[in-house]
Amino acid sequence: MLFDLHVLSEHSPAGRSPIEELLRAALVRGLGGLAVCDRDSFEGSREACERAAQFELLVIPAMAVQTEHGEIIGLFLEAPLVGRGFDELEQEIHGQNGLVVLSHPFCNGGPAPSEVLARIDLIEAYNAQSASRRRRDENGRAQALARERGLPVTAGSEARFPFEIGRGAVELGAVKNLDQARDALLESGEGAIVVQNHSPLLDLAGRLTETLFRLNNR
C-alpha cells in the first residue's frame, strides 16, 4: 500500500483542500493511506481519520509544528500537539507513542544539530515540493542524511491542492491497521520511496493555482 505522509488540508495556512476532496483524490491516485499534516492544527487530521472508512483508506493521525530546528511532524498521534519548541514536542509526541519526523530537513539550510537528530525517529527523505529545479538537491541531501544516521524514511507530496496528492509516497506493504503501518514505517528505507508524475509543468500548475487562489481571496 502506498502512503502519502505529508498532505495539507484547508485547516493548514498553506493548504487548500477540503477533507472530502483530499480523500477522494487519494483514492483516485491509488493510495492506500495518507497523513494529514496541517501546521498547528489537528482538525483536518481528526476529520480525515473519522471519514477514512468511507473511502477505504487508512489515515494516520498527524500534525506539523515549526520549531527552532525546523518543521517537526508527529505521526500516530492521539491528541493535538500543544508544544512549540523541539524539546517539548519530542517529549509530547513520544508520550503519545507517536513518531517524530524531521520534515524536509534542508528546506531552510539545515540540517538540525546532532543532539536533535539523535531524538527523532524518521527523516522525510522525499518531499515533492522540494523536487523543483531550484530545490532539486534537497531530497538527495535528506536521503544521504537518513543513510548517515541509520534512520528510516518517510515521503510525501506536501500537497496544497488535491491534484498534487500522491506525488511522493512510501510503500508500506499490505498493512491493515495503524499498528502495522507504524511497524512497517520504522523499517522503511530509500527503496520504499515512490515518486509519481513529477514534472516541471505540474510544479507550474501548482504555483499558478495557488497564486490565483490568493488573488481571489484578498
C-alpha positions as CSV (number, residue, x, y, z in Angstrom):
1,M,0.0,0.0,0.0
2,L,1.2,3.5,-0.9
3,F,1.0,6.2,1.8
4,D,1.5,9.9,1.1
5,L,2.8,11.0,4.5
6,H,2.6,14.8,4.1
7,V,-0.6,16.2,2.9
8,L,-2.1,19.6,3.8
9,S,-5.8,20.4,4.1
10,E,-7.8,23.6,4.3
11,H,-7.0,23.7,8.0
12,S,-3.4,24.5,7.3
13,P,-2.2,28.0,6.4
14,A,-0.8,26.7,3.1
15,G,-3.5,24.1,2.4
16,R,-6.5,24.5,0.1
17,S,-8.1,21.0,0.1
18,P,-11.4,20.2,1.9
19,I,-11.1,16.8,3.5
20,E,-13.6,15.1,1.3
21,E,-11.8,16.2,-1.9
22,L,-8.4,15.3,-0.3
23,L,-9.6,11.7,0.5
24,R,-11.3,11.3,-2.9
25,A,-8.1,12.4,-4.7
26,A,-6.0,9.9,-2.6
27,L,-8.4,7.1,-3.7
28,V,-8.2,8.1,-7.3
29,R,-4.4,8.2,-7.2
30,G,-4.3,4.6,-5.9
31,L,-3.1,5.4,-2.4
32,G,-3.9,3.0,0.5
33,G,-3.4,5.7,3.1
34,L,-2.1,9.1,4.0
35,A,-1.3,11.5,6.8
36,V,-2.8,15.0,7.0
37,C,-0.1,17.1,8.5
38,D,-1.5,20.6,8.9
39,R,0.7,23.1,10.7
40,D,-0.5,24.0,14.2
41,S,-3.9,22.2,13.6
42,F,-5.2,18.7,14.3
43,E,-8.7,19.4,13.0
44,G,-8.1,18.2,9.4
45,S,-6.3,15.1,10.6
46,R,-9.1,14.3,13.0
47,E,-11.8,14.7,10.3
48,A,-9.8,12.7,7.8
49,C,-9.5,9.9,10.4
50,E,-13.2,9.9,11.1
51,R,-14.1,9.7,7.4
52,A,-11.4,7.3,6.2
53,A,-13.6,4.2,6.3
54,Q,-15.9,5.8,3.7
55,F,-13.1,5.8,1.3
56,E,-11.4,2.6,2.4
57,L,-8.3,4.5,3.3
58,L,-6.0,4.2,6.3
59,V,-5.4,7.7,7.7
60,I,-2.5,8.2,10.1
61,P,-3.3,10.9,12.7
62,A,-0.7,13.6,12.4
63,M,0.2,17.3,12.9
64,A,3.1,19.6,12.0
65,V,4.8,22.3,14.1
66,Q,7.5,24.7,13.1
67,T,10.3,24.7,15.7
68,E,13.7,26.3,16.2
69,H,15.2,23.3,14.5
70,G,12.8,23.1,11.5
71,E,9.4,21.6,10.9
72,I,8.5,18.6,13.0
73,I,5.7,16.2,12.2
74,G,4.2,13.9,14.8
75,L,2.7,10.7,13.3
76,F,0.3,8.3,15.1
77,L,-0.9,10.9,17.5
78,E,-3.7,10.6,20.0
79,A,-4.3,14.3,20.6
80,P,-3.4,17.7,19.3
81,L,0.2,18.9,20.0
82,V,0.4,21.9,22.2
83,G,4.2,22.4,22.5
84,R,6.1,24.7,20.1
85,G,9.8,24.1,21.0
86,F,11.6,20.9,19.9
87,D,12.2,19.6,23.4
88,E,8.5,19.9,24.3
89,L,7.3,18.4,21.1
90,E,9.6,15.4,21.1
91,Q,8.5,14.5,24.6
92,E,4.9,15.1,23.8
93,I,4.9,13.0,20.6
94,H,6.7,10.2,22.2
95,G,4.5,10.4,25.2
96,Q,1.6,9.6,22.9
97,N,3.5,6.7,21.5
98,G,3.9,8.7,18.3
99,L,6.8,9.0,15.9
100,V,8.9,12.2,15.5
101,V,9.6,13.1,11.8
102,L,12.1,15.8,10.7
103,S,10.3,17.3,7.7
104,H,12.2,18.5,4.6
105,P,15.4,18.9,6.7
106,F,17.2,21.0,4.1
107,C,14.4,23.4,3.2
108,N,15.9,26.2,5.2
109,G,19.5,25.3,5.1
110,G,19.8,22.5,7.8
111,P,20.5,20.0,9.0
112,A,19.4,20.1,12.6
113,P,22.1,19.6,15.3
114,S,23.3,16.1,16.1
115,E,21.6,16.2,19.5
116,V,18.3,16.8,17.8
117,L,18.8,14.1,15.1
118,A,19.5,11.7,17.9
119,R,16.0,12.1,19.2
120,I,13.9,11.8,16.0
121,D,12.5,8.6,14.6
122,L,12.3,9.3,10.9
123,I,13.5,11.7,8.2
124,E,11.3,12.9,5.4
125,A,13.7,11.8,2.6
126,Y,11.4,12.8,-0.3
127,N,9.2,15.9,-0.4
128,A,7.6,16.6,-3.8
129,Q,7.7,20.4,-3.1
130,S,11.5,20.1,-2.8
131,A,11.8,18.4,-6.2
132,S,11.5,21.6,-8.2
133,R,14.5,22.6,-10.2
134,R,15.6,25.4,-7.8
135,R,15.5,23.0,-4.8
136,R,16.3,19.7,-6.5
137,D,19.3,18.8,-4.3
138,E,17.3,18.9,-1.0
139,N,15.8,15.4,-1.3
140,G,19.1,13.9,-2.2
141,R,20.7,15.5,0.8
142,A,17.8,14.3,3.0
143,Q,18.3,10.7,1.8
144,A,22.0,11.0,2.5
145,L,21.3,12.2,6.0
146,A,19.0,9.3,6.7
147,R,21.7,6.9,5.5
148,E,24.3,8.6,7.6
149,R,22.1,8.5,10.7
150,G,20.7,5.0,10.0
151,L,17.2,6.3,10.2
152,P,14.1,5.1,8.4
153,V,12.4,7.5,6.0
154,T,9.1,9.0,5.0
155,A,8.0,10.6,1.8
156,G,5.1,12.9,0.9
157,S,3.7,15.4,-1.6
158,E,3.1,18.2,0.9
159,A,0.1,18.7,-1.4
160,R,-1.7,22.0,-1.1
161,F,-4.3,21.0,-3.7
162,P,-6.0,17.7,-4.4
163,F,-4.3,17.2,-7.8
164,E,-0.9,17.2,-6.1
165,I,-1.7,14.3,-3.7
166,G,0.4,11.2,-4.2
167,R,3.4,12.8,-5.9
168,G,5.5,11.5,-3.1
169,A,4.8,8.3,-1.1
170,V,6.2,5.3,0.6
171,E,5.3,1.7,0.0
172,L,4.4,0.0,3.3
173,G,3.1,-3.3,2.1
174,A,-0.2,-4.9,2.9
175,V,-0.8,-3.2,6.2
176,K,-4.3,-3.4,7.7
177,N,-4.2,-1.1,10.7
178,L,-2.2,1.7,12.3
179,D,-0.1,-0.6,14.4
180,Q,1.1,-2.5,11.3
181,A,1.6,0.8,9.4
182,R,3.8,2.1,12.3
183,D,5.9,-1.1,12.4
184,A,6.3,-1.0,8.6
185,L,7.3,2.6,8.6
186,L,10.0,2.0,11.2
187,E,11.6,-0.4,8.8
188,S,11.3,1.8,5.6
189,G,14.4,2.6,3.7
190,E,15.0,4.6,0.5
191,G,13.7,1.7,-1.6
192,A,10.3,2.3,-0.2
193,I,10.1,5.8,-1.7
194,V,7.7,6.1,-4.7
195,V,7.7,9.3,-6.9
196,Q,4.6,9.7,-9.1
197,N,4.1,12.1,-12.0
198,H,6.6,14.7,-11.1
199,S,7.1,17.3,-13.8
200,P,8.0,21.0,-14.2
201,L,4.6,21.6,-15.7
202,L,2.9,20.2,-12.6
203,D,5.1,22.5,-10.5
204,L,4.0,25.4,-12.6
205,A,0.3,24.4,-12.4
206,G,0.5,24.3,-8.7
207,R,2.2,27.7,-8.3
208,L,-0.3,29.3,-10.8
209,T,-3.3,27.7,-9.0
210,E,-2.0,28.9,-5.6
211,T,-1.4,32.4,-7.0
212,L,-4.9,32.7,-8.4
213,F,-6.4,31.5,-5.2
214,R,-4.5,34.2,-3.2
215,L,-5.5,36.9,-5.7
216,N,-9.2,35.8,-5.5
217,N,-9.2,35.8,-1.7
218,R,-7.6,39.1,-0.9
